[in-house]
Amino acid sequence: QVRLVESGGGLAQPGGSLRVSCKASVSGLDFSWYGTAWYRQSPGKEREMVADITSGGTTSYADSVKGRFTISRDNAGNMMYLQMNSLKPEDTAVYFCNVYRGGAIYWGPGSQVTVSS
């Protein structure tokens, strides 16, 4: 069983930076055994994968955020992060953290990120 809570969203200007964090409370398997990802959803759009980091540390990114966003994790602290730089208005969305292993997927409640001048 995994419980996730995001923090760190908010308002940023275009070209600015924000970091969203996610704290996992895990029972059973160690957090390091899970893959982790960040998704986002804007009004009227489907939820989309933004960045992923596997249990082995391999990262992948949506084309729209490559070179601007960085996903990372701290297994000792059961934390995951998404550093967002060079933000654009189209990055405005609710950002969700996600952990997965096998057929099990767990979601956080989401954190609003708004990019506006």
C-alpha positions as CSV (number, residue, x, y, z in Angstrom):
1,Q,0.0,0.0,0.0
2,V,1.3,3.5,-1.0
3,R,0.0,6.9,-0.1
4,L,1.3,9.9,-1.9
5,V,1.1,13.6,-1.2
6,E,2.4,16.4,-3.5
7,S,3.6,19.8,-2.5
8,G,5.4,22.8,-4.0
9,G,3.0,23.8,-6.7
10,G,1.9,27.4,-7.2
11,L,2.3,30.4,-9.4
12,A,5.3,31.2,-11.6
13,Q,5.9,33.7,-14.4
14,P,6.8,32.5,-17.9
15,G,10.5,31.6,-18.0
16,G,10.5,31.0,-14.2
17,S,11.0,27.8,-12.2
18,L,9.1,25.7,-9.7
19,R,9.8,22.4,-8.0
20,V,7.0,20.0,-7.1
21,S,7.7,17.3,-4.5
22,C,6.0,14.1,-3.6
23,K,6.2,12.2,-0.3
24,A,5.4,8.5,-0.4
25,S,4.2,6.5,2.7
26,V,4.9,2.9,1.8
27,S,4.1,-0.4,3.5
28,G,5.3,-3.7,2.3
29,L,7.8,-3.2,-0.5
30,D,10.6,-0.7,-0.1
31,F,10.0,2.6,-2.1
32,S,13.1,1.9,-4.2
33,W,11.3,-1.1,-5.8
34,Y,8.7,1.1,-7.4
35,G,8.8,3.1,-10.6
36,T,7.8,6.7,-10.3
37,A,6.3,9.3,-12.6
38,W,4.8,12.7,-12.9
39,Y,1.7,13.3,-14.9
40,R,-0.3,16.5,-15.5
41,Q,-3.8,17.4,-16.6
42,S,-5.2,20.7,-17.9
43,P,-8.9,21.5,-18.1
44,G,-10.5,19.8,-21.0
45,K,-7.4,17.6,-21.7
46,E,-6.5,14.1,-20.9
47,R,-3.9,13.3,-18.2
48,E,-0.5,13.0,-19.8
49,M,2.8,11.6,-18.7
50,V,5.4,14.3,-18.1
51,A,8.4,12.4,-16.8
52,D,9.2,8.9,-15.5
53,I,12.1,7.4,-13.5
54,T,12.2,3.7,-13.1
55,S,13.4,1.7,-10.0
56,G,16.7,1.4,-11.8
57,G,17.0,5.1,-12.3
58,T,16.3,5.3,-16.0
59,T,14.5,8.6,-16.9
60,S,12.2,9.5,-19.8
61,Y,10.4,12.7,-20.7
62,A,7.5,14.0,-22.8
63,D,8.9,15.8,-25.8
64,S,7.2,19.0,-24.6
65,V,9.3,19.2,-21.5
66,K,12.6,17.7,-22.6
67,G,15.5,20.0,-21.7
68,R,13.3,22.0,-19.3
69,F,12.1,19.5,-16.6
70,T,14.1,17.1,-14.5
71,I,12.7,14.2,-12.5
72,S,14.6,12.8,-9.6
73,R,14.0,10.6,-6.5
74,D,15.4,10.1,-3.1
75,N,14.8,6.5,-2.1
76,A,16.1,6.9,1.4
77,G,13.5,9.7,2.1
78,N,10.7,8.2,0.0
79,M,10.6,11.4,-2.0
80,M,10.3,12.2,-5.7
81,Y,10.8,15.6,-7.4
82,L,10.0,17.4,-10.6
83,Q,12.2,20.5,-11.2
84,M,10.6,22.7,-13.8
85,N,12.6,25.4,-15.5
86,S,11.8,27.8,-18.4
87,L,8.2,27.4,-17.6
88,K,5.6,28.2,-20.3
89,P,1.9,29.1,-19.9
90,E,1.1,25.8,-21.5
91,D,2.7,24.0,-18.6
92,T,-0.3,25.2,-16.5
93,A,-2.0,22.1,-15.1
94,V,-2.6,19.9,-12.0
95,Y,0.5,17.8,-11.5
96,F,0.2,14.3,-10.1
97,C,2.8,12.0,-8.8
98,N,2.5,8.3,-9.4
99,V,4.3,5.1,-8.3
100,Y,3.8,1.8,-9.9
101,R,5.0,-1.8,-9.8
102,G,3.6,-4.6,-11.8
103,G,-0.2,-4.0,-12.1
104,A,-0.4,-1.7,-9.1
105,I,-0.5,2.1,-9.7
106,Y,-0.9,4.7,-6.9
107,W,-1.7,8.4,-7.4
108,G,-1.4,11.5,-5.3
109,P,-4.2,14.0,-5.1
110,G,-2.4,16.6,-7.3
111,S,-0.8,20.0,-7.0
112,Q,-1.8,23.0,-9.1
113,V,0.9,24.7,-11.2
114,T,0.0,28.0,-12.9
115,V,2.3,29.8,-15.3
116,S,1.1,33.3,-15.9
117,S,2.4,36.9,-16.1
